[in-house]
Amino acid sequence: MSDIKTKVQGIEPNIRARNMEALSGKAANVYEALSVVAKRAKQLSVDLKQELHQKLEEFATSSDAIEEISENKEQIEISKFYERLPNSVIIAMEEFMNDELYFRYNDKKKKPIQ
């Protein structure tokens, strides 16, 4: 997971149009390609969320008083960094278009219903 931050530095965080023929050429059809990208995006978002929470917990301060709310500059900087990262769907689409994703089918034969 540590390499995801260096990998996404060159990715533009804005959404852009994609060539549908190129997208469907990497899978059986467009729907399959989008399914692969969506599953990878979900994996990325879960991993990034866990990493963010771990880093924020390092700087967390515990206090018993509810009135004491203090701003922790380290937490703010970490949160801003993660907010500037591209969306997980954009990252997953870049990985898919650059042939960095591996996907396969599970060959489970259906049993006849009796």
Secondary structure as UniProt FT lines:
FT   HELIX           2..7
FT   HELIX           8..10
FT   HELIX           20..25
FT   HELIX           30..58
FT   HELIX           73..84
FT   HELIX           88..97
FT   TURN            98..99
//
